[in-house]
Amino acid sequence: MSIWNTIQTNIENATGIKAELNQQGSVSGGCINQAMRVQYGDVAYFVKLNSASQVDMFEAEAQGLLELKNSNTLRVPEPVCWGENGQQAYLVMENLQMGGPADPAALGAGLAAMHRVTRDRFGWFRSNTIGATLQVNTETPDWIDFWREQRLRFQLELAASHGHGGRLQSQGERLLDVFAQLFNNHSPQASLLHGDLWGGNYGYNREGEPVIFDPAVYYGDREADLAMTELFGGFSRDFYSAYEDHFPLDDGYPVRKTLYNLYHILNHLNMFGGGYLSQAQGMLDDLLSELG
C-alpha cells in the first residue's frame, strides 16, 4: 500500500469521514522532514513525511502537540493521525491558515500562561527529539541534576563521539561541576515548555492568533524557553514586555540564559558542526568567568 493510501485510510479512521485524498503539494521550510499540504474531501491537512524509522519522532511530536493543546493557552496545530507503512513515516495535522497580523503581546501573554502549567517533576513521560537529536526526558524531582545529566552532559558526550574533544570537553566538565551556583536564588518550577522555541516555530493565523508548532515538549525551568527566544532572533520587545507583565523573571536570568542556550548550540554543533564549536567554547568561557 502506498503512503498516500495509508494516510487516506487513517484520516478516515481518525475523523469518521470517508473521502478521497488529492491535491498533494510540497511546502517549503523544513530541513528534517518533507512537508506536504493535502486535500481530503473538503478539508486540507498538513503532512510531514520521513523514513519509517522516524515514526517514534512523529508520535512524540503528536503527543507534545496534544500536551500543549490541553494547556488551553496558545494555539497549536492539532494532530490527526500518525504511523508508518514499512517505508515511510507520517504525521497528519490540522492545516492552519497562517499569515495574519502579528500580535506579539498575545504571544508573550500566552506563553506566560502556558508556563504556569506545572508538574511536580522535571522531564516528561517520554523522550523526544530536539531537531534530529534524541532528547532524553527521564522524570526527576531535581532540576539541576536534570539539566546536568540529560541536557549538558548528554550533548557533551555526543560531541566527543563526533570528535569534538580537547578544550570543549575540559571546560564542559568544569561547568558541570559548578553551574549549580547559578541557582542559589532561583528555584524553578517544572513548567510546561515548548522546548524548541525559536523564531521559525511560531506564527499567526489569519485572525492574528499566535500559533506555536514543531515542539520538543518537556517540563522544566521556564527560563529555558525564554532563553531560546533570544538565541536566533524573531521575537519583539512587545513579546518580552507582555511576558514580564504576566510572569516576571527572577534575578540572574541574563546569566542563566547562556547556560540554557549552550544546550542548543551544542546540539547545533552535533547536527551541523562548523562554526558552532567556537560559539559553544565562547559560551562555556563566559559562564565559567561568571562563576569564578
Buried (B, 14 or more C-beta within 10 A) or exposed (E): EEBBEBBBBBBBEEBEEEBEBEEEEEEEEBEBBEBBBBBBBEBBBBBBBBEBEBBBBBBBBBBBBBBBBEBEBBBBBEBBBBBBBEEBBBBBBBBBEEEBEBBBBBBBBBBBBBBBBEBEBBBBEBBBBBBBBEBBBBBBEEBBEBBBBBBBBBBBEBBBEEEBEEEBBEBBEBBBEEBBEBBEEBEBBBBBBBBBBBEBBBBBBEEEBBBBBBBBBBBBBBBBBBBBBBBEEBBBEBBBEBBEEBBEBBEBBEBBBBBBBBBBBBBBBBBEEEEBBEBBBEBBEBBBEBBE
